[in-house]
Amino acid sequence: MTAPAVPGEIWLAPHIHIARDGDDLVVLDVAADAYYCLPHAAGALQVADGGARLLGLAPQVIDALLGIGAVADGAEPRRPTRYVAPARDLGGRVARRVGPGEVWDLATSLLQALVLFRRRDLQGLVGGWEARPGRADPARLERRALVFRTLWPWSPVQGACLFQALVLRLFLRRGGLDADWIFGVRTWPFSAHCWIQSGDLVLNDLAERAGAYRPIMAV
């Protein structure tokens, strides 16, 4: 690995994502399933090329990123990711009715998620998701999320936010729908969280809680 040709500029490796929380820089290494926090490292940070190129970094910050394998050997632009700030959630609502097919879909999604968790790391879990056209149908999407919210307390396996979000994503897919899987971070104290969101609507969390995190990756 060689140092960047332009002082203060680097290109991130494809498996690396970053977020800024105040002056702190948080790094997500998807391949290693690890987060790194670099305090006071983002003071003059500028982000370009869809989040793949960083400018204005101090030499010691570049050295730290080189040390964790976060720097790419060459320029690898990315497709820009536009995050929408969470503003709405489902509140206390539940589905008025749940059909047998929806119960079956959730049970199947739960079993599929359990298998995926045993066989795949984080990179395997978040890779390979292609957009589905059904994401643009807000009424069906909200209905499906309400069904999930209604049935989820009866699930024999609850798990943390990563597992719940995976089950919901699979459940939406089985209904021909889709939404974004958002990963967020915050510092002091450090915390990481993820949820499913469509536009500004959070489907499995409170908008206020999701909004307290800085988005670092969307799948």
MDAnalysis code that builds the backbone (N, CA, C; Angstrom):
import MDAnalysis as mda
import numpy as np

u = mda.Universe.empty(657, n_residues=219, atom_resindex=np.repeat(np.arange(219), 3), trajectory=True)
u.add_TopologyAttr("name", ["N", "CA", "C"] * 219)
u.add_TopologyAttr("resid", np.arange(1, 220))
u.add_TopologyAttr("resname", ["MET", "THR", "ALA", "PRO", "ALA", "VAL", "PRO", "GLY", "GLU", "ILE", "TRP", "LEU", "ALA", "PRO", "HIS", "ILE", "HIS", "ILE", "ALA", "ARG", "ASP", "GLY", "ASP", "ASP", "LEU", "VAL", "VAL", "LEU", "ASP", "VAL", "ALA", "ALA", "ASP", "ALA", "TYR", "TYR", "CYS", "LEU", "PRO", "HIS", "ALA", "ALA", "GLY", "ALA", "LEU", "GLN", "VAL", "ALA", "ASP", "GLY", "GLY", "ALA", "ARG", "LEU", "LEU", "GLY", "LEU", "ALA", "PRO", "GLN", "VAL", "ILE", "ASP", "ALA", "LEU", "LEU", "GLY", "ILE", "GLY", "ALA", "VAL", "ALA", "ASP", "GLY", "ALA", "GLU", "PRO", "ARG", "ARG", "PRO", "THR", "ARG", "TYR", "VAL", "ALA", "PRO", "ALA", "ARG", "ASP", "LEU", "GLY", "GLY", "ARG", "VAL", "ALA", "ARG", "ARG", "VAL", "GLY", "PRO", "GLY", "GLU", "VAL", "TRP", "ASP", "LEU", "ALA", "THR", "SER", "LEU", "LEU", "GLN", "ALA", "LEU", "VAL", "LEU", "PHE", "ARG", "ARG", "ARG", "ASP", "LEU", "GLN", "GLY", "LEU", "VAL", "GLY", "GLY", "TRP", "GLU", "ALA", "ARG", "PRO", "GLY", "ARG", "ALA", "ASP", "PRO", "ALA", "ARG", "LEU", "GLU", "ARG", "ARG", "ALA", "LEU", "VAL", "PHE", "ARG", "THR", "LEU", "TRP", "PRO", "TRP", "SER", "PRO", "VAL", "GLN", "GLY", "ALA", "CYS", "LEU", "PHE", "GLN", "ALA", "LEU", "VAL", "LEU", "ARG", "LEU", "PHE", "LEU", "ARG", "ARG", "GLY", "GLY", "LEU", "ASP", "ALA", "ASP", "TRP", "ILE", "PHE", "GLY", "VAL", "ARG", "THR", "TRP", "PRO", "PHE", "SER", "ALA", "HIS", "CYS", "TRP", "ILE", "GLN", "SER", "GLY", "ASP", "LEU", "VAL", "LEU", "ASN", "ASP", "LEU", "ALA", "GLU", "ARG", "ALA", "GLY", "ALA", "TYR", "ARG", "PRO", "ILE", "MET", "ALA", "VAL"])
u.atoms.positions = np.array([
    [0.845, -1.197, 0.000],
    [0.000, 0.000, 0.000],
    [0.873, 1.236, 0.000],
    [0.612, 2.139, -0.903],
    [1.398, 3.358, -1.011],
    [0.598, 4.550, -0.518],
    [1.306, 5.584, -0.126],
    [0.642, 6.794, 0.348],
    [-0.016, 7.513, -0.817],
    [-1.061, 8.284, -0.591],
    [-1.744, 8.987, -1.669],
    [-0.850, 10.014, -2.336],
    [-1.046, 10.224, -3.640],
    [-0.202, 11.143, -4.391],
    [-0.483, 12.591, -4.028],
    [-1.726, 12.908, -3.717],
    [-2.106, 14.279, -3.374],
    [-2.167, 14.407, -1.858],
    [-1.462, 15.360, -1.250],
    [-1.500, 15.513, 0.201],
    [-2.915, 15.730, 0.713],
    [-3.278, 15.008, 1.747],
    [-4.595, 15.166, 2.351],
    [-5.718, 14.491, 1.613],
    [-5.427, 13.721, 0.554],
    [-6.479, 13.084, -0.249],
    [-6.263, 11.576, -0.314],
    [-7.348, 10.829, -0.153],
    [-7.298, 9.375, -0.317],
    [-8.574, 8.897, -1.004],
    [-8.508, 7.694, -1.553],
    [-9.679, 6.991, -2.070],
    [-9.956, 5.820, -1.140],
    [-11.219, 5.671, -0.763],
    [-11.592, 4.594, 0.148],
    [-11.748, 3.272, -0.591],
    [-11.401, 2.192, 0.081],
    [-11.631, 0.854, -0.456],
    [-13.140, 0.609, -0.553],
    [-13.577, -0.258, -1.465],
    [-15.023, -0.466, -1.671],
    [-15.777, -0.934, -0.431],
    [-15.103, -1.635, 0.468],
    [-15.783, -2.171, 1.655],
    [-15.767, -1.198, 2.834],
    [-15.303, 0.026, 2.594],
    [-15.190, 1.014, 3.662],
    [-16.249, 2.103, 3.498],
    [-16.895, 2.453, 4.600],
    [-17.867, 3.541, 4.621],
    [-17.525, 4.469, 5.782],
    [-17.820, 5.737, 5.626],
    [-17.469, 6.701, 6.670],
    [-18.657, 7.593, 6.999],
    [-18.631, 8.114, 8.215],
    [-19.635, 9.091, 8.655],
    [-18.941, 10.098, 9.554],
    [-19.440, 11.305, 9.523],
    [-18.896, 12.372, 10.365],
    [-19.908, 12.707, 11.451],
    [-19.438, 12.692, 12.705],
    [-20.265, 13.114, 13.832],
    [-19.520, 14.235, 14.544],
    [-19.875, 15.468, 14.223],
    [-19.111, 16.596, 14.717],
    [-17.717, 16.583, 14.098],
    [-16.704, 16.616, 14.930],
    [-15.324, 16.557, 14.449],
    [-14.783, 15.129, 14.409],
    [-15.604, 14.160, 14.788],
    [-15.149, 12.775, 14.816],
    [-15.450, 12.075, 13.500],
    [-14.569, 11.181, 13.117],
    [-14.747, 10.392, 11.905],
    [-14.960, 8.937, 12.308],
    [-16.063, 8.355, 11.854],
    [-16.365, 6.953, 12.133],
    [-16.212, 6.162, 10.843],
    [-15.537, 5.031, 10.936],
    [-15.264, 4.185, 9.781],
    [-15.933, 2.833, 9.992],
    [-16.668, 2.380, 8.980],
    [-17.252, 1.038, 8.994],
    [-16.521, 0.189, 7.968],
    [-15.882, -0.878, 8.447],
    [-15.232, -1.851, 7.573],
    [-16.187, -3.033, 7.443],
    [-16.924, -3.074, 6.329],
    [-17.942, -4.112, 6.156],
    [-17.305, -5.489, 6.082],
    [-16.142, -5.597, 5.433],
    [-15.478, -6.893, 5.276],
    [-15.046, -7.462, 6.620],
    [-14.610, -6.595, 7.525],
    [-14.155, -7.046, 8.841],
    [-15.258, -7.004, 9.888],
    [-16.446, -6.469, 9.519],
    [-17.547, -6.290, 10.466],
    [-17.055, -5.516, 11.688],
    [-16.427, -4.366, 11.437],
    [-15.830, -3.601, 12.526],
    [-16.015, -2.107, 12.301],
    [-16.187, -1.396, 13.416],
    [-16.255, 0.059, 13.395],
    [-14.979, 0.621, 14.029],
    [-14.531, 1.766, 13.530],
    [-13.399, 2.482, 14.095],
    [-13.810, 3.940, 14.274],
    [-13.421, 4.506, 15.382],
    [-13.708, 5.918, 15.639],
    [-12.397, 6.681, 15.734],
    [-12.267, 7.729, 14.926],
    [-11.084, 8.582, 14.925],
    [-11.489, 9.955, 15.468],
    [-11.267, 10.200, 16.756],
    [-11.689, 11.473, 17.358],
    [-10.964, 12.665, 16.734],
    [-11.716, 13.749, 16.524],
    [-11.177, 15.016, 16.014],
    [-10.452, 14.846, 14.681],
    [-10.879, 13.876, 13.872],
    [-10.203, 13.598, 12.596],
    [-10.922, 14.210, 11.409],
    [-12.094, 14.795, 11.623],
    [-12.906, 15.241, 10.487],
    [-13.053, 16.752, 10.418],
    [-12.148, 17.472, 11.063],
    [-12.300, 18.918, 11.123],
    [-12.372, 19.593, 9.761],
    [-11.475, 19.236, 8.831],
    [-11.441, 19.862, 7.504],
    [-11.840, 18.878, 6.412],
    [-12.558, 17.842, 6.797],
    [-12.899, 16.771, 5.851],
    [-13.839, 17.263, 4.754],
    [-13.532, 16.864, 3.516],
    [-14.415, 17.056, 2.371],
    [-14.600, 15.694, 1.705],
    [-15.820, 15.418, 1.281],
    [-16.152, 14.129, 0.675],
    [-16.569, 14.351, -0.768],
    [-16.041, 13.527, -1.680],
    [-16.355, 13.666, -3.100],
    [-16.502, 12.291, -3.728],
    [-16.945, 12.284, -4.988],
    [-17.074, 11.058, -5.783],
    [-17.923, 9.991, -5.087],
    [-19.103, 10.421, -4.628],
    [-20.036, 9.480, -4.034],
    [-19.609, 8.919, -2.699],
    [-18.678, 9.586, -2.030],
    [-18.195, 9.103, -0.742],
    [-16.945, 8.265, -0.849],
    [-16.382, 8.134, -2.057],
    [-15.192, 7.304, -2.240],
    [-13.903, 8.079, -2.044],
    [-13.938, 9.412, -2.200],
    [-12.713, 10.209, -2.102],
    [-12.830, 11.194, -0.943],
    [-11.804, 11.219, -0.100],
    [-11.763, 12.118, 1.038],
    [-10.638, 13.110, 0.836],
    [-10.905, 14.371, 1.172],
    [-9.907, 15.429, 1.056],
    [-9.817, 16.179, 2.376],
    [-8.695, 16.842, 2.569],
    [-8.505, 17.675, 3.749],
    [-8.130, 16.908, 4.995],
    [-7.612, 15.689, 4.849],
    [-7.259, 14.872, 6.000],
    [-5.840, 15.188, 6.476],
    [-5.673, 15.173, 7.790],
    [-4.346, 15.353, 8.363],
    [-3.505, 14.104, 8.117],
    [-2.185, 14.237, 8.043],
    [-1.319, 13.076, 7.779],
    [-1.526, 11.926, 8.757],
    [-1.728, 12.235, 10.034],
    [-1.910, 11.162, 11.010],
    [-3.224, 10.417, 10.799],
    [-4.233, 11.120, 10.283],
    [-5.500, 10.456, 9.983],
    [-5.331, 9.518, 8.791],
    [-4.609, 9.979, 7.787],
    [-4.327, 9.123, 6.626],
    [-3.552, 7.896, 7.059],
    [-2.590, 8.072, 7.948],
    [-1.812, 6.929, 8.442],
    [-2.721, 5.932, 9.164],
    [-3.671, 6.455, 9.944],
    [-4.596, 5.570, 10.664],
    [-5.472, 4.792, 9.697],
    [-5.946, 5.457, 8.638],
    [-6.775, 4.783, 7.643],
    [-5.963, 3.755, 6.854],
    [-4.727, 4.076, 6.555],
    [-3.845, 3.098, 5.902],
    [-3.639, 1.888, 6.791],
    [-3.514, 2.132, 8.095],
    [-3.254, 1.055, 9.031],
    [-4.374, 0.049, 9.151],
    [-5.614, 0.468, 8.882],
    [-6.747, -0.471, 8.967],
    [-7.196, -0.955, 7.596],
    [-6.404, -0.662, 6.580],
    [-6.734, -1.152, 5.243],
    [-7.916, -0.463, 4.608],
    [-8.121, 0.814, 4.945],
    [-9.289, 1.534, 4.439],
    [-9.036, 2.249, 3.125],
    [-7.793, 2.286, 2.674],
    [-7.421, 3.091, 1.515],
    [-7.258, 2.218, 0.284],
    [-7.835, 2.671, -0.830],
    [-7.724, 1.953, -2.098],
    [-6.456, 2.378, -2.820],
    [-5.930, 1.496, -3.668],
    [-4.726, 1.799, -4.436],
    [-5.001, 2.801, -5.561],
    [-6.240, 2.816, -6.059],
    [-6.575, 3.704, -7.164],
    [-7.926, 4.345, -6.969],
    [-8.300, 5.174, -7.941],
    [-9.574, 5.889, -7.886],
    [-10.721, 4.950, -8.201],
    [-11.689, 4.860, -7.298],
    [-12.854, 4.000, -7.484],
    [-14.113, 4.781, -7.112],
    [-14.622, 5.631, -8.023],
    [-15.834, 6.405, -7.717],
    [-17.014, 5.487, -7.391],
    [-17.923, 5.981, -6.599],
    [-19.111, 5.221, -6.219],
    [-20.356, 5.952, -6.678],
    [-21.433, 5.206, -6.751],
    [-22.724, 5.835, -7.016],
    [-23.141, 6.613, -5.779],
    [-23.460, 7.904, -5.907],
    [-23.819, 8.700, -4.725],
    [-25.034, 8.131, -3.999],
    [-24.960, 8.135, -2.682],
    [-26.078, 7.703, -1.856],
    [-26.704, 8.922, -1.211],
    [-27.983, 9.133, -1.466],
    [-28.676, 10.286, -0.900],
    [-29.511, 9.829, 0.292],
    [-29.103, 10.253, 1.452],
    [-29.826, 9.901, 2.662],
    [-30.956, 10.899, 2.899],
    [-32.108, 10.379, 3.277],
    [-33.250, 11.222, 3.627],
    [-33.403, 11.200, 5.139],
    [-33.438, 12.347, 5.751],
    [-33.558, 12.409, 7.200],
    [-34.880, 11.795, 7.647],
    [-34.862, 10.907, 8.633],
    [-36.108, 10.301, 9.108],
    [-36.994, 11.340, 9.777],
    [-38.255, 11.384, 9.368],
    [-39.175, 12.382, 9.915],
    [-40.474, 11.760, 10.424],
    [-40.794, 10.549, 9.946],
    [-42.059, 9.907, 10.325],
    [-41.798, 8.460, 10.720],
    [-42.726, 7.915, 11.516],
    [-42.693, 6.492, 11.839],
    [-44.131, 5.995, 11.931],
    [-44.304, 4.745, 12.305],
    [-45.641, 4.147, 12.345],
    [-46.384, 4.439, 13.643],
    [-45.695, 5.135, 14.572],
    [-46.352, 5.471, 15.827],
    [-46.773, 4.211, 16.581],
    [-47.926, 4.261, 17.184],
    [-48.424, 3.107, 17.927],
    [-49.396, 2.248, 17.139],
    [-49.463, 2.449, 15.827],
    [-50.438, 1.727, 15.024],
    [-50.055, 0.270, 14.804],
    [-51.061, -0.568, 14.636],
    [-50.872, -1.965, 14.257],
    [-51.842, -2.280, 13.126],
    [-51.639, -3.411, 12.491],
    [-52.529, -3.823, 11.404],
    [-53.885, -4.253, 11.955],
    [-54.944, -3.839, 11.294],
    [-56.286, -4.213, 11.739],
    [-56.564, -5.687, 11.513],
    [-55.938, -6.242, 10.522],
    [-56.094, -7.672, 10.252],
    [-54.799, -8.206, 9.674],
    [-54.587, -9.500, 9.887],
    [-53.401, -10.173, 9.355],
    [-53.858, -11.466, 8.701],
    [-53.477, -11.666, 7.446],
    [-53.880, -12.859, 6.725],
    [-52.926, -14.023, 6.943],
    [-53.411, -15.253, 6.711],
    [-52.555, -16.442, 6.861],
    [-51.312, -16.380, 5.985],
    [-51.440, -15.831, 4.788],
    [-50.293, -15.719, 3.905],
    [-49.219, -14.812, 4.473],
    [-49.633, -13.757, 5.182],
    [-48.664, -12.841, 5.783],
    [-47.951, -13.491, 6.960],
    [-48.695, -14.296, 7.718],
    [-48.064, -15.048, 8.803],
    [-47.029, -16.010, 8.236],
    [-47.382, -16.677, 7.162],
    [-46.453, -17.603, 6.512],
    [-45.219, -16.876, 5.988],
    [-45.435, -15.727, 5.378],
    [-44.312, -14.960, 4.843],
    [-43.340, -14.548, 5.943],
    [-43.877, -14.118, 7.088],
    [-42.994, -13.708, 8.172],
    [-42.247, -14.904, 8.745],
    [-42.934, -16.035, 8.902],
    [-42.267, -17.241, 9.415],
    [-41.155, -17.678, 8.474],
    [-41.425, -17.612, 7.172],
    [-40.413, -17.984, 6.190],
    [-39.242, -17.012, 6.211],
    [-39.549, -15.727, 6.333],
    [-38.492, -14.705, 6.392],
    [-37.631, -14.888, 7.640],
    [-38.252, -15.242, 8.749],
    [-37.526, -15.468, 9.991],
    [-36.565, -16.643, 9.858],
    [-37.041, -17.729, 9.283],
    [-36.181, -18.894, 9.087],
    [-35.039, -18.586, 8.129],
    [-35.339, -17.854, 7.068],
    [-34.300, -17.476, 6.112],
    [-33.240, -16.609, 6.775],
    [-33.672, -15.677, 7.631],
    [-32.725, -14.802, 8.324],
    [-31.836, -15.599, 9.274],
    [-32.390, -16.578, 9.946],
    [-31.596, -17.418, 10.851],
    [-30.513, -18.171, 10.081],
    [-30.872, -18.683, 8.912],
    [-29.893, -19.397, 8.077],
    [-28.802, -18.445, 7.606],
    [-29.200, -17.248, 7.163],
    [-28.223, -16.280, 6.679],
    [-27.267, -15.853, 7.784],
    [-27.777, -15.690, 8.993],
    [-26.923, -15.276, 10.099],
    [-25.876, -16.339, 10.424],
    [-26.223, -17.584, 10.251],
    [-25.265, -18.656, 10.547],
    [-24.207, -18.787, 9.466],
    [-24.557, -18.447, 8.236],
    [-23.676, -18.705, 7.103],
    [-22.911, -17.499, 6.609],
    [-23.335, -16.289, 6.960],
    [-22.754, -15.101, 6.356],
    [-22.282, -14.103, 7.402],
    [-21.248, -13.355, 7.043],
    [-20.808, -12.229, 7.848],
    [-21.568, -10.985, 7.397],
    [-21.192, -9.811, 7.931],
    [-21.918, -8.593, 7.590],
    [-21.861, -8.313, 6.099],
    [-20.701, -8.504, 5.493],
    [-20.572, -8.260, 4.060],
    [-21.510, -9.161, 3.265],
    [-21.655, -10.403, 3.689],
    [-22.571, -11.309, 3.012],
    [-24.026, -10.939, 3.211],
    [-24.344, -10.379, 4.397],
    [-25.729, -10.007, 4.684],
    [-26.177, -8.793, 3.881],
    [-25.293, -7.826, 3.710],
    [-25.704, -6.584, 3.053],
    [-25.419, -6.588, 1.548],
    [-24.724, -7.585, 1.058],
    [-24.406, -7.638, -0.363],
    [-25.509, -8.286, -1.181],
    [-25.587, -7.899, -2.441],
    [-26.502, -8.558, -3.369],
    [-27.938, -8.088, -3.345],
    [-28.234, -7.000, -2.644],
    [-29.602, -6.474, -2.636],
    [-29.794, -5.553, -3.829],
    [-30.656, -5.946, -4.735],
    [-30.980, -5.102, -5.878],
    [-32.353, -4.470, -5.673],
    [-32.502, -3.239, -6.137],
    [-33.759, -2.510, -5.930],
    [-34.926, -3.226, -6.588],
    [-36.055, -3.186, -5.932],
    [-37.290, -3.751, -6.458],
    [-38.252, -2.620, -6.816],
    [-39.010, -2.745, -7.897],
    [-39.916, -1.666, -8.294],
    [-41.012, -1.387, -7.293],
    [-41.324, -2.343, -6.424],
    [-42.404, -2.167, -5.459],
    [-42.127, -1.133, -4.391],
    [-40.863, -0.645, -4.306],
    [-40.547, 0.325, -3.260],
    [-41.340, 1.614, -3.427],
    [-41.903, 1.876, -4.608],
    [-42.597, 3.132, -4.864],
    [-44.074, 3.090, -4.486],
    [-44.552, 2.004, -3.905],
    [-45.961, 1.876, -3.535],
    [-46.100, 2.107, -2.028],
    [-46.256, 3.360, -1.583],
    [-46.234, 3.664, -0.148],
    [-47.362, 3.004, 0.638],
    [-48.547, 2.866, 0.050],
    [-49.665, 2.275, 0.789],
    [-49.402, 0.802, 1.095],
    [-48.959, 0.046, 0.102],
    [-48.660, -1.372, 0.312],
    [-47.478, -1.545, 1.252],
    [-46.492, -0.672, 1.112],
    [-45.313, -0.759, 1.955],
    [-45.666, -0.502, 3.419],
    [-46.477, 0.517, 3.668],
    [-46.870, 0.826, 5.037],
    [-47.729, -0.292, 5.622],
    [-48.629, -0.843, 4.816],
    [-49.458, -1.958, 5.263],
    [-48.585, -3.155, 5.667],
    [-47.592, -3.458, 4.847],
    [-46.708, -4.591, 5.122],
    [-45.903, -4.360, 6.404],
    [-45.445, -3.128, 6.587],
    [-44.686, -2.805, 7.795],
    [-45.559, -2.889, 9.043],
    [-46.820, -2.506, 8.924],
    [-47.739, -2.624, 10.065],
    [-47.998, -4.080, 10.415],
    [-48.087, -4.931, 9.413],
    [-48.253, -6.368, 9.669],
    [-47.034, -6.896, 10.413],
    [-45.849, -6.498, 9.960],
    [-44.630, -6.922, 10.638],
    [-44.645, -6.461, 12.092],
    [-45.010, -5.206, 12.310],
    [-45.047, -4.654, 13.662],
    [-46.041, -5.426, 14.539],
    [-47.147, -5.849, 13.956],
    [-48.172, -6.578, 14.695],
    [-47.709, -7.982, 15.079],
    [-47.020, -8.649, 14.151],
    [-46.635, -10.037, 14.373],
    [-45.309, -10.205, 15.098],
    [-44.419, -9.208, 14.987],
    [-43.063, -9.390, 15.499],
    [-42.989, -9.738, 16.993],
    [-43.820, -9.163, 17.865],
    [-43.733, -9.538, 19.285],
    [-43.954, -11.030, 19.537],
    [-44.580, -11.731, 18.594],
    [-44.835, -13.156, 18.751],
    [-43.690, -14.011, 18.200],
    [-42.693, -13.374, 17.644],
    [-41.571, -14.136, 17.089],
    [-40.790, -14.823, 18.210],
    [-40.461, -16.114, 18.047],
    [-39.681, -16.810, 19.080],
    [-38.240, -16.338, 19.148],
    [-37.774, -15.650, 18.105],
    [-36.415, -15.108, 18.079],
    [-36.512, -13.616, 17.810],
    [-36.008, -12.809, 18.733],
    [-36.085, -11.352, 18.567],
    [-34.795, -10.789, 17.987],
    [-33.693, -10.976, 18.675],
    [-32.422, -10.488, 18.169],
    [-32.298, -8.981, 18.282],
    [-31.124, -8.487, 17.905],
    [-30.852, -7.055, 17.945],
    [-31.334, -6.389, 16.669],
    [-31.001, -5.106, 16.504],
    [-31.526, -4.332, 15.375],
    [-31.111, -4.929, 14.029],
    [-29.901, -5.484, 13.932],
    [-29.438, -6.046, 12.668],
    [-30.313, -7.217, 12.238],
    [-30.643, -8.083, 13.169],
    [-31.468, -9.248, 12.840],
    [-32.891, -8.823, 12.498],
    [-33.462, -7.926, 13.289],
    [-34.834, -7.480, 13.025],
    [-34.941, -6.801, 11.664],
    [-33.954, -5.966, 11.344],
    [-33.979, -5.272, 10.053],
    [-33.862, -6.261, 8.897],
    [-33.035, -7.280, 9.068],
    [-32.896, -8.296, 8.019],
    [-34.212, -9.034, 7.809],
    [-34.880, -9.420, 8.884],
    [-36.162, -10.129, 8.757],
    [-37.189, -9.242, 8.052],
    [-37.264, -7.976, 8.461],
    [-38.225, -7.068, 7.821],
    [-37.906, -6.893, 6.345],
    [-36.640, -6.763, 6.004],
    [-36.266, -6.591, 4.590],
    [-36.694, -7.814, 3.783],
    [-36.469, -8.996, 4.329],
    [-36.863, -10.224, 3.646],
    [-38.391, -10.318, 3.549],
    [-39.071, -9.897, 4.612],
    [-40.536, -9.918, 4.632],
    [-41.105, -8.979, 3.575],
    [-40.510, -7.815, 3.445],
    [-40.949, -6.880, 2.404],
    [-40.718, -7.473, 1.024],
    [-39.562, -8.100, 0.829],
    [-39.241, -8.697, -0.474],
    [-40.233, -9.788, -0.848],
    [-40.653, -10.565, 0.121],
    [-41.620, -11.632, -0.166],
    [-42.974, -11.054, -0.577],
    [-43.214, -9.799, -0.245],
    [-44.432, -9.126, -0.673],
    [-44.229, -8.287, -1.922],
    [-43.064, -8.435, -2.577],
    [-42.780, -7.666, -3.776],
    [-42.467, -6.213, -3.507],
    [-42.006, -5.908, -2.298],
    [-41.741, -4.528, -1.891],
    [-40.278, -4.364, -1.497],
    [-39.887, -3.126, -1.270],
    [-38.513, -2.873, -0.867],
    [-38.426, -1.537, -0.136],
    [-37.363, -1.385, 0.637],
    [-37.064, -0.136, 1.336],
    [-35.566, -0.139, 1.599],
    [-35.064, 0.958, 2.132],
    [-33.629, 1.082, 2.375],
    [-33.258, 0.557, 3.759],
    [-32.137, -0.129, 3.806],
    [-31.571, -0.612, 5.064],
    [-30.488, 0.384, 5.448],
    [-30.758, 1.187, 6.486],
    [-29.867, 2.267, 6.869],
    [-29.057, 1.871, 8.105],
    [-27.755, 2.116, 8.027],
    [-26.863, 1.918, 9.167],
    [-26.405, 3.285, 9.649],
    [-26.454, 3.502, 10.963],
    [-26.074, 4.794, 11.511],
    [-25.163, 4.643, 12.719],
    [-24.445, 5.716, 13.044],
    [-23.520, 5.716, 14.169],
    [-23.618, 7.038, 14.914],
    [-23.136, 7.032, 16.137],
    [-22.956, 8.269, 16.894],
    [-21.815, 8.048, 17.883],
    [-21.275, 9.138, 18.387],
    [-20.112, 9.032, 19.268],
    [-20.396, 9.643, 20.636],
    [-19.541, 9.288, 21.559],
    [-19.547, 9.824, 22.933],
    [-20.880, 9.640, 23.650],
    [-21.237, 8.447, 24.062],
    [-20.514, 7.192, 23.810],
    [-20.810, 6.666, 22.412],
    [-19.878, 5.849, 21.902],
    [-20.084, 5.298, 20.559],
    [-21.255, 4.321, 20.565],
    [-22.056, 4.394, 19.520],
    [-23.185, 3.482, 19.361],
    [-23.476, 3.314, 17.875],
    [-23.844, 2.103, 17.482],
    [-24.221, 1.818, 16.093],
    [-25.626, 1.235, 16.085],
    [-26.361, 1.520, 15.038],
    [-27.756, 1.103, 14.960],
    [-28.127, 0.946, 13.489],
    [-29.168, 0.182, 13.201],
    [-29.672, 0.089, 11.827],
    [-31.187, -0.061, 11.850],
    [-31.820, 0.332, 10.760],
    [-33.277, 0.292, 10.656],
    [-33.659, 0.266, 9.184],
    [-34.940, 0.039, 8.908],
    [-35.472, 0.036, 7.552],
    [-36.277, 1.314, 7.347],
    [-36.044, 1.985, 6.211],
    [-36.648, 3.285, 5.969],
    [-37.034, 3.422, 4.505],
    [-38.178, 4.064, 4.251],
    [-38.626, 4.377, 2.895],
    [-38.909, 5.877, 2.828],
    [-38.133, 6.596, 2.012],
    [-38.263, 8.050, 2.036],
    [-37.912, 8.548, 3.416],
    [-38.803, 9.354, 4.010],
    [-38.547, 9.828, 5.372],
    [-39.296, 9.009, 6.421],
    [-39.904, 7.882, 6.008],
    [-40.690, 7.043, 6.914],
    [-39.859, 5.885, 7.448],
    [-39.697, 5.831, 8.763],
    [-39.004, 4.721, 9.417],
    [-40.014, 3.609, 9.666],
    [-39.687, 2.396, 9.220],
    [-40.671, 1.312, 9.248],
    [-40.592, 0.431, 10.491],
    [-39.480, 0.428, 11.193],
    [-39.372, -0.464, 12.357],
    [-38.674, 0.202, 13.537],
    [-38.819, 1.496, 13.655],
    [-38.210, 2.216, 14.772],
    [-38.910, 3.562, 14.900],
    [-38.498, 4.337, 15.866],
    [-38.998, 5.698, 16.026],
    [-38.139, 6.646, 15.206],
    [-38.755, 7.575, 14.514],
    [-38.004, 8.533, 13.707],
    [-37.061, 9.354, 14.578],
    [-37.492, 9.676, 15.783],
    [-36.650, 10.467, 16.680],
    [-35.378, 9.712, 17.046],
    [-35.502, 8.422, 17.312],
    [-34.327, 7.636, 17.671],
    [-33.409, 7.442, 16.463],
    [-33.983, 7.116, 15.314],
    [-33.156, 6.946, 14.118],
    [-32.442, 8.242, 13.756],
    [-33.119, 9.370, 13.964],
    [-32.536, 10.658, 13.613],
    [-31.373, 11.065, 14.491],
    [-31.190, 10.365, 15.604],
    [-30.068, 10.673, 16.491],
    [-28.760, 10.085, 15.979],
    [-28.828, 9.267, 14.928],
    [-27.638, 8.623, 14.370],
    [-27.241, 9.278, 13.059],
    [-25.939, 9.271, 12.776],
    [-25.426, 9.761, 11.505],
    [-25.370, 8.585, 10.527],
    [-26.020, 8.682, 9.382],
    [-26.007, 7.559, 8.429],
    [-24.597, 7.286, 7.912],
    [-24.224, 6.022, 7.902],
    [-22.902, 5.636, 7.418],
    [-22.975, 4.701, 6.222],
    [-24.109, 3.983, 6.061],
    [-24.269, 3.087, 4.922],
    [-25.746, 2.851, 4.669],
    [-26.128, 2.802, 3.413],
    [-27.498, 2.446, 3.008],
    [-27.421, 1.295, 2.021],
    [-28.250, 0.278, 2.236],
    [-28.255, -0.915, 1.391],
    [-29.615, -1.025, 0.723],
])
